């Protein structure tokens, strides 16, 4: 029986993924609020310790949780909230679960084809805050993290891929401007298909060797060129590790 860890497991995409995984008889470890808080690196570390203690192997980690907030907010660690939840929390959790992912584990991070430039210092600066910019930058950071992880993780036999769900009915953008909410409501689709696609990428033998890819559904798509610079990916990894005080990792 495959073991799959899912963050954001009570959200629209997360709950659909959990249902699809359980239909395929996977053992799902659902991480979500209030018992798990991706914005708190203390909470992330505690969850990772428990998973590493209680599990001998994790077959897949699905980084699904994300937030959008219209105003600058700090996490408990003093980090801008979207940066903490959307990028730094998944970055830390993935690294802390390395040993249990070793030997064929898959990391799938839900993101979007964002072309927003990633400047971590700007994202941390209240005076530079713009909600759409910050959200877009965290989604671009997800892609850069995935591609850097795919390179680093080869030595541990771990795969890393990114996944774009498209427009899905969810509460993620409930604090966005009314016009955007209305448009999203009109064109967004049910999350059920997205859940099935994530389960396929997490469990199917067809994707056992796939790494460093960006998917929409189960089809490979091209990521924005702005996310493909290897030097920028490495620099983001280094800065992220400093912010979450990560030692070791991939």
C-alpha positions in Angstrom: 0.0 0.0 0.0 1.4 3.4 -1.1 1.8 6.1 1.6 1.0 9.6 0.4 1.3 12.9 2.4 -1.1 15.7 1.3 -0.9 19.3 2.5 -4.0 21.4 2.3 -6.0 18.2 2.5 -9.3 19.9 3.5 -9.3 22.4 0.6 -11.1 21.9 -2.7 -8.1 20.4 -4.6 -6.7 18.7 -1.5 -9.9 16.9 -0.6 -10.4 15.8 -4.2 -6.9 14.4 -4.2 -7.4 12.6 -1.0 -10.6 11.0 -2.3 -8.9 9.9 -5.5 -5.9 8.5 -3.7 -8.1 6.5 -1.3 -10.0 5.1 -4.2 -6.7 3.7 -5.4 -6.2 2.2 -2.0 -3.3 4.6 -0.9 -2.8 5.3 2.7 -3.2 9.1 2.9 -1.7 11.2 5.6 -3.7 14.4 5.5 -2.0 17.6 6.8 -4.2 20.6 7.3 -5.3 23.3 9.7 -5.8 23.5 12.6 -3.4 20.7 13.6 -0.9 21.6 10.9 0.1 25.1 9.9 2.4 25.6 6.9 2.9 29.3 7.9 4.7 28.1 11.1 8.1 26.5 10.6 7.7 25.1 14.1 4.6 23.3 13.1 6.2 22.1 9.9 9.2 20.7 11.8 6.9 19.0 14.4 4.9 17.3 11.6 8.1 16.2 9.8 9.5 14.7 13.1 6.3 12.7 13.6 6.2 11.5 10.0 9.9 10.5 10.2 9.3 8.7 13.5 6.1 6.8 12.4 6.8 6.0 8.7 9.6 4.1 7.1 8.9 5.3 3.6 6.7 8.0 1.9 5.8 7.2 -1.7 4.6 10.7 -2.5 4.3 14.2 -1.0 1.7 16.4 -2.6 2.3 20.1 -1.8 -1.1 21.5 -2.4 -1.8 24.0 0.3 -1.8 27.7 -0.7 -3.2 31.0 0.4 -4.0 34.4 -1.1 -4.3 37.4 1.1 -5.0 41.0 -0.1 -3.0 42.8 2.6 0.5 42.3 4.1 0.4 39.9 6.9 3.2 38.3 8.9 3.4 34.7 10.0 4.4 33.7 13.5 8.0 33.6 12.3 7.8 37.2 11.0 7.6 36.2 7.3 5.1 37.5 4.8 2.2 35.0 5.0 1.9 34.0 1.3 5.7 33.5 1.0 5.6 31.3 4.2 2.6 29.2 3.2 3.0 28.9 -0.5 6.8 28.5 -0.7 8.8 28.3 2.5 6.6 25.8 4.3 6.6 23.3 1.5 10.3 23.9 0.9 11.1 23.0 4.5 8.7 20.1 4.8 10.0 18.5 1.6 13.6 18.8 2.8 12.8 17.4 6.2 11.1 14.4 4.7 14.1 13.6 2.5 15.1 10.3 4.1 11.6 8.9 3.9 11.2 9.9 0.3 14.6 8.3 -0.7 14.2 5.4 -3.0 11.5 6.3 -5.5 9.5 8.9 -3.6 7.7 11.6 -5.6 7.2 15.3 -4.8 4.4 17.1 -6.6 3.9 20.8 -6.0 0.7 22.5 -7.2 1.5 25.8 -8.8 0.8 28.0 -11.9 2.7 29.1 -14.9 3.6 32.4 -13.3 6.1 34.8 -14.9 6.4 37.1 -11.9 10.0 37.8 -10.9 11.0 36.2 -7.6 12.8 38.7 -5.3 12.6 37.4 -1.8 13.7 40.6 -0.1 11.0 42.5 -1.9 8.4 39.9 -0.8 9.5 40.3 2.8 9.2 44.1 2.7 5.8 45.5 3.8 6.4 48.7 1.8 6.9 46.7 -1.4 3.8 44.5 -0.9 1.4 43.9 -3.7 -1.1 41.0 -3.3 -1.1 39.8 -6.9 2.6 40.3 -7.3 3.4 38.4 -4.1 1.0 35.5 -4.9 2.4 35.3 -8.5 6.0 35.3 -7.2 5.3 32.4 -4.8 3.9 30.4 -7.6 7.0 31.1 -9.7 9.1 30.2 -6.7 7.2 26.8 -6.6 8.4 26.1 -10.1 12.0 27.2 -9.5 12.0 25.0 -6.3 10.7 22.0 -8.2 13.4 22.3 -10.9 16.2 22.7 -8.4 14.9 19.9 -6.3 14.7 17.6 -9.4 18.5 18.1 -9.9 19.5 17.8 -6.2 17.2 14.8 -5.5 18.6 12.5 -8.2 21.3 11.2 -5.9 18.5 10.1 -3.4 16.3 8.6 -6.2 13.5 11.1 -5.5 11.4 12.6 -8.3 10.1 16.2 -8.3 7.4 17.6 -10.6 5.1 20.7 -10.7 1.4 20.6 -11.5 -0.9 23.3 -12.8 -4.6 22.6 -12.0 -6.0 25.4 -14.2 -9.1 27.3 -12.9 -10.7 25.1 -10.2 -13.7 25.9 -8.0 -12.2 26.6 -4.6 -12.0 29.2 -1.8 -8.4 30.1 -2.6 -9.2 33.5 -4.1 -12.1 34.4 -1.9 -10.4 37.6 -0.8 -9.6 38.7 -4.4 -11.5 41.5 -6.1 -15.2 40.8 -6.8 -14.7 40.9 -10.6 -12.1 38.2 -10.4 -14.2 36.1 -8.2 -17.1 36.3 -10.6 -15.0 35.4 -13.6 -13.4 32.5 -11.8 -16.9 31.2 -10.7 -18.0 31.3 -14.4 -15.1 29.4 -15.9 -13.7 27.3 -13.1 -14.3 23.5 -13.1 -14.9 21.0 -10.4 -11.8 19.9 -8.6 -12.6 16.2 -9.0 -10.7 15.8 -12.3 -7.8 17.6 -10.7 -7.8 15.2 -7.8 -7.7 12.2 -10.2 -4.8 13.7 -12.2 -2.8 14.3 -9.0 -3.5 10.7 -7.9 -2.3 9.5 -11.3 1.0 11.4 -11.1 1.5 10.3 -7.5 0.9 6.6 -8.0 1.0 5.5 -11.6 4.0 3.4 -12.7 4.0 5.4 -15.9 5.4 8.4 -14.0 7.8 6.5 -11.8 10.9 7.9 -13.5 9.5 11.3 -14.4 11.3 14.3 -12.8 11.7 18.0 -13.5 8.5 18.3 -15.5 5.6 20.7 -15.4 2.2 19.2 -15.9 -1.3 20.4 -16.7 -3.4 17.5 -15.9 -1.3 14.5 -16.9 0.2 16.3 -20.0 3.6 17.9 -19.9 3.6 21.6 -20.6 6.4 24.2 -21.0 7.1 26.3 -17.9 7.7 30.1 -18.2 11.3 30.7 -19.4 11.7 33.1 -16.5 11.7 30.2 -14.1 14.4 28.1 -15.9 17.6 29.9 -15.0 19.6 27.4 -12.9 21.6 30.1 -11.1 18.5 31.8 -10.0 17.0 28.5 -8.9 20.1 27.8 -6.8 20.1 31.3 -5.3 16.4 31.0 -4.3 17.2 27.6 -2.7 20.0 29.1 -0.7 17.9 32.1 0.5 15.0 29.9 1.4 17.2 27.6 3.4 18.6 30.6 5.3 15.1 31.9 6.1 13.8 28.6 7.5 17.1 27.8 9.1 17.5 24.5 7.2 20.6 22.5 7.7 21.3 19.5 5.5 18.3 18.7 3.3 18.6 17.8 -0.3 
